[in-house]
């Protein structure tokens, strides 16, 4: 495997934008960076039929495209999960409780919570 996981979003962008230039603009990356990532992916795999104006997926490319979509989505979900686990809640908390519940259950524990 000569490609790396960072190449998957680049491949998706090239396919979704139907070209290297448009993908580079979308990603905010130089065309040479997008071309290099695409070259790593294409080495020996034959994912795309390219001409000077169009980019078309091969049968292998369609299969890889579906898998790359799953990989990128799972990476985003993992990032969101970790971000949620390590973040510290902050800000003001407002709670609406009945007076009886707050006096019996909340008030005795409020100082320990603070």
Secondary structure, DSSP 4 states (H G I P E B T S, - for coil): ----THHHHHHHHHHHHTSHHHHHHHHT--HHHHHHHHHHHHTTT--EEE-SS-EEE-HHHHHHHHHHHHHHHHHHHHHHHHHHHHPPP-S-------HHHIIIIIGGGHHHH-
